[in-house]
Amino acid sequence: MKLHREKAYPYLVGLVVSALGISLFNYSGATFPKTICDLLAAAINVSAISMGFLATAKSIIYSMEDRRIMRIVKDADYHVILIDYFMTAIRWSLALAIWSGVGLVIEWQAGSTWQRVFAAIWLMIVTTMGFACYRIMHIFAKLLRHPD
């Protein structure tokens, strides 16, 4: 995958899913489930777990600096991009935890416009976080599988 596509696709997919979510809520008359707070609490747990995993994986990358594959990555100046990918996924995980926490403290009355806005932003965050995490896990797995 070309570098500009690799950098942009989590954001683009997040925006597309958010737009689809807005369409779903505006045109289909869909409502939020009564268990929305359970979903938000689960999202907080998932984002906390992914932040821990990503921070651990980042420390493993730092410990691999004497391996040949990491020298190749550094010589190609890709290590800065790799660390940026880790930090992007961690930041989006933190954003999901914060935004889900906001959703836990507000009152969910049926039919409010702000609910659709909240849901669209939440869908964008959760999708972007998911694809940012996938991107770094995919690259991380390639580094670990490299015969060195």
C-alpha positions as CSV (number, residue, x, y, z in Angstrom):
1,M,0.0,0.0,0.0
2,K,1.3,3.4,-0.8
3,L,2.3,5.6,2.1
4,H,-0.3,8.3,1.6
5,R,-3.1,5.7,1.4
6,E,-1.7,3.9,4.5
7,K,-1.7,7.2,6.4
8,A,-5.2,8.3,5.3
9,Y,-7.4,5.2,5.2
10,P,-8.3,5.1,8.9
11,Y,-9.6,8.7,8.7
12,L,-11.4,8.2,5.5
13,V,-13.2,5.0,6.6
14,G,-14.1,6.8,9.9
15,L,-15.7,9.7,8.0
16,V,-17.6,7.3,5.6
17,V,-19.0,5.3,8.5
18,S,-20.0,8.4,10.3
19,A,-21.8,9.7,7.2
20,L,-23.6,6.4,6.9
21,G,-24.5,6.6,10.6
22,I,-26.0,10.0,10.1
23,S,-28.0,8.7,7.2
24,L,-29.2,5.8,9.1
25,F,-30.4,7.8,12.0
26,N,-31.9,10.7,9.9
27,Y,-33.7,8.7,7.2
28,S,-34.6,5.3,8.7
29,G,-36.0,6.5,12.0
30,A,-33.7,4.3,13.9
31,T,-33.5,4.8,17.7
32,F,-30.8,4.1,20.3
33,P,-31.1,0.9,22.2
34,K,-32.0,1.2,25.9
35,T,-28.7,-0.5,26.7
36,I,-26.6,2.3,25.1
37,C,-24.8,2.9,28.4
38,D,-23.7,-0.7,28.4
39,L,-22.3,-0.3,24.9
40,L,-20.4,2.9,25.9
41,A,-19.0,1.2,29.0
42,A,-17.8,-1.7,26.9
43,A,-16.2,0.8,24.5
44,I,-14.3,2.3,27.4
45,N,-13.0,-1.1,28.4
46,V,-12.0,-2.0,24.8
47,S,-10.2,1.4,24.3
48,A,-8.3,1.0,27.6
49,I,-7.2,-2.5,26.7
50,S,-6.1,-1.4,23.3
51,M,-4.1,1.5,24.8
52,G,-2.3,-1.0,27.0
53,F,-1.6,-3.4,24.2
54,L,-0.3,-0.6,21.9
55,A,2.0,0.9,24.6
56,T,3.4,-2.6,25.2
57,A,3.8,-3.3,21.5
58,K,5.6,0.1,21.2
59,S,8.0,-0.9,23.9
60,I,8.7,-4.2,22.1
61,I,9.5,-2.3,19.0
62,Y,12.0,-0.2,21.0
63,S,13.6,-3.4,22.4
64,M,14.0,-4.8,18.8
65,E,16.4,-2.1,17.7
66,D,19.4,-4.4,17.4
67,R,17.5,-6.7,15.0
68,R,18.3,-6.5,11.3
69,I,14.7,-5.6,10.3
70,M,14.7,-2.7,12.6
71,R,18.0,-1.4,11.2
72,I,16.3,-1.6,7.7
73,V,13.3,0.3,9.0
74,K,15.5,3.0,10.6
75,D,17.6,3.3,7.5
76,A,14.5,3.9,5.4
77,D,13.3,6.5,7.9
78,Y,10.2,4.5,8.4
79,H,10.6,4.2,12.2
80,V,9.3,7.7,12.7
81,I,6.2,6.9,10.8
82,L,5.8,3.6,12.7
83,I,5.9,5.4,16.0
84,D,3.4,8.0,14.7
85,Y,1.1,5.1,13.8
86,F,1.4,3.8,17.3
87,M,0.7,7.2,18.8
88,T,-2.2,7.8,16.4
89,A,-3.9,4.5,17.5
90,I,-3.3,5.3,21.2
91,R,-4.7,8.8,20.8
92,W,-7.9,7.5,19.0
93,S,-8.3,4.9,21.8
94,L,-8.1,7.7,24.4
95,A,-10.6,9.8,22.4
96,L,-13.0,6.8,22.3
97,A,-12.7,6.4,26.1
98,I,-13.3,10.1,26.7
99,W,-16.2,10.4,24.2
100,S,-17.8,7.2,25.6
101,G,-17.4,8.6,29.1
102,V,-19.2,11.7,28.0
103,G,-22.0,9.6,26.7
104,L,-22.3,7.8,30.1
105,V,-22.9,11.0,32.0
106,I,-25.5,12.6,29.7
107,E,-29.2,11.8,29.7
108,W,-30.5,9.7,26.8
109,Q,-34.0,10.9,26.0
110,A,-35.5,9.7,22.8
111,G,-35.4,11.8,19.6
112,S,-32.9,14.5,20.5
113,T,-30.9,16.0,17.7
114,W,-27.7,16.0,19.8
115,Q,-28.0,12.2,20.1
116,R,-27.5,11.9,16.3
117,V,-24.5,14.2,16.5
118,F,-23.1,12.3,19.4
119,A,-23.6,9.0,17.6
120,A,-22.0,10.3,14.4
121,I,-18.9,11.5,16.2
122,W,-18.8,8.2,18.3
123,L,-19.0,6.1,15.1
124,M,-16.2,8.2,13.5
125,I,-14.0,7.8,16.6
126,V,-14.6,4.0,17.0
127,T,-14.1,3.3,13.3
128,T,-11.0,5.4,13.0
129,M,-9.6,3.9,16.2
130,G,-10.3,0.4,14.9
131,F,-8.6,0.9,11.6
132,A,-5.7,2.8,13.2
133,C,-5.2,-0.1,15.5
134,Y,-5.5,-2.6,12.7
135,R,-2.9,-0.7,10.6
136,I,-0.3,-0.8,13.4
137,M,-1.1,-4.4,14.3
138,H,-0.7,-5.4,10.7
139,I,2.7,-3.7,10.4
140,F,3.8,-5.0,13.9
141,A,3.0,-8.6,12.9
142,K,5.1,-8.2,9.7
143,L,8.0,-7.0,11.8
144,L,7.7,-9.9,14.2
145,R,7.4,-12.5,11.5
146,H,10.4,-11.3,9.6
147,P,13.1,-14.0,9.7
148,D,16.0,-12.3,11.4
